[in-house]
Amino acid sequence: MPLLTVQDLTIDFRSQRGHTRAVAGVSLTVSRGEVVAIVGESGSGKSVTSLALLGLLAKPAAHIESGTAVFESEKLGEVDLLKLSEKELQQVRGNDISMIFQEPMTSLNPVLTCGYQVVEALQLHTSLSEQAAAARTIELFTEAQLPRPEQIFKSYPHEISGGQKQRVMIAMAMACRPALLIADEPTTALDVTVQARILQLIRDLRREHGTAVLFITHDLGVVAEIADRILVMYRGRVVEQGAVLDIFTNPKHPYTKGLLACRPRLSIGKTRLPVVADFMSVDAAGNLVARLDEERENSSEKPLASLQTIFDTSKTFPVEQNSRSTVAQPLLQVENLQVHFPVRKGFFTRATTYVRAVDEVSFTIYPGETVGLVGESGCGKTTLGRALLRLTEPTAGRILFEGTDLAALPAGQLRHRRREFQLVFQDPYAALNPMLTVGEAILEPLRVHGVGGSRAEQKARVRELLRTVGLSDDAEQRYPHEFSGGQRQRICIARALALRPKLIVCDESVSALDVSVQAQVLNLLNDLKRDLGITYLFITHDLSVARFMSDRLLVMSQGKIVESGPAAELYAHPQHPYTQQLLAAIPSDDPARIAARVQA
């Protein structure tokens, strides 16, 4: 008998603007010890489906129109999750079903230490004493591959990296060894080595405790590594489902074919990635129409957005893509940059030691170049990116931007020059003001710096920017909480483009995006680079994306650059053991490997 059986689940979101059907007639089953993956584009209804099972949908906006979700609870027996009271759901959550949420920063309490939050969950659902729960929490942090688990136990969420916060959430979800683990993008913020460990940890839970997993992700490489079956969702509906090997080797639906085709690969030689729109279109009646091979070849060569309406493309640039040798002066030159954080044992005590987050880092970036920065979570990538813009003050070193040392620039002059370099933050929800509409958020930098013409012209640019990143015009009047995680990241990218910067620091800018939108954004970034000479420092844990985007690559470990060089050469012949370890941990979708895993 299945552990979970969902039948004809239909969910609407109601607002003053009307009703939106987020989930339309979804049915699925999950057996004990089985891993079922749900994949699809951002906004396809994946997360809404999982939240409905635990009664976590926002009310009264979300309304379950129909459906059942029968679950075999250890305490309550066979129950319909959609009909349980709040008190009954509290017995199911954590004990029988746990969930790893998509955005760890918004899921963790910022005023409580990481350790206390896991201890609290253990004491709520078990009979462990506080001391025993603390010891168990340290074990869970160790199992989740968190460095210095005793220190992170005492740390607050803002004191650790995004990947470390995600691992704290994973440890909390696994605390009571649930029968069903709902994992909503559980490895999105993790680098490949930690991702490999977490996937192995989920496999161990499945093998040792018979834990079933409902795995929601946009990363099809991860799906190939862990799933038994796949459900493909599009606009709230399941358009295809089947065994993992069947889906990867013989996809039937054009949408599935598009998802599989638009993933960057290490061996890719193309300058543009295919997108889902190349494989299908939607007619006036809302029906999906598959595109012929000839149509696909023609559409894949077209740019994704008209840059003429956003930027002054009449301006000429002295460099072409990958022509670093013709440029005499770098755009950005970093010399011996250091960022040290003091470690204090008490609020009023002096620092006894320092964490060297960035330790004597030097590199250069030339105009029109993309330099990739990769490394494990907590290695200092984000701190380095923030230090370049002086959002984190450097301890020592020089940051020369067009010959001007930003590290020594007064605040007034720095604010004026900030329009020339922008940052796309790692956490899109935390980067957007929840009190401002999306249109106001993108319009704000235009107003602050007095660019973009009249108010009407500024608003026109905002709408064009939204279309450029794949959002409709009506997104302008909506608030950040009304969008999915991937859609919020696209909004942040649109805001970064608003001021026409010369340098953009992309801090995990596509990590929250599904593969189709990721392909659109990566193509767009390359279009801007080619046509406008925009330069990127591309911070990512996804080595396949780094390979596709980067001209040169910097590999960072424990605050230092351990290896650098042309991207193609570094991937083909890595010299440092750490780089070799990163490349070895990349998920594989090779059919032979999938078949071997399924048969094992």
Secondary structure as UniProt FT lines:
FT   STRAND          4..15
FT   TURN            16..17
FT   STRAND          18..30
FT   TURN            32..33
FT   STRAND          35..40
FT   TURN            42..43
FT   HELIX           46..53
FT   TURN            54..55
FT   TURN            59..61
FT   STRAND          62..73
FT   TURN            74..76
FT   STRAND          77..80
FT   HELIX           81..83
FT   HELIX           86..92
FT   TURN            94..96
FT   STRAND          97..100
FT   HELIX           104..107
FT   TURN            110..111
FT   HELIX           114..125
FT   HELIX           130..143
FT   TURN            144..145
FT   HELIX           149..153
FT   HELIX           157..159
FT   HELIX           162..173
FT   TURN            174..176
FT   STRAND          180..184
FT   TURN            186..189
FT   HELIX           192..209
FT   STRAND          212..216
FT   HELIX           220..226
FT   STRAND          229..234
FT   TURN            235..236
FT   STRAND          237..243
FT   HELIX           244..249
FT   HELIX           254..261
FT   TURN            266..267
FT   HELIX           276..278
FT   STRAND          280..282
FT   TURN            284..285
FT   STRAND          288..290
FT   HELIX           293..299
FT   TURN            300..301
FT   HELIX           307..309
FT   TURN            313..314
FT   TURN            321..322
FT   HELIX           324..326
FT   STRAND          332..343
FT   TURN            347..348
FT   STRAND          353..365
FT   TURN            367..368
FT   STRAND          370..374
FT   TURN            377..378
FT   HELIX           381..388
FT   TURN            389..390
FT   STRAND          396..401
FT   TURN            402..403
FT   STRAND          404..405
FT   HELIX           406..408
FT   HELIX           411..417
FT   HELIX           418..420
FT   STRAND          421..424
FT   HELIX           428..431
FT   TURN            434..435
FT   HELIX           438..449
FT   HELIX           455..468
FT   TURN            469..470
FT   HELIX           473..477
FT   HELIX           480..482
FT   HELIX           485..497
FT   TURN            498..499
FT   STRAND          503..507
FT   TURN            509..512
FT   HELIX           515..532
FT   STRAND          535..539
FT   HELIX           543..549
FT   STRAND          552..557
FT   TURN            558..559
FT   STRAND          560..566
FT   HELIX           567..572
FT   HELIX           577..584
FT   HELIX           591..599
//
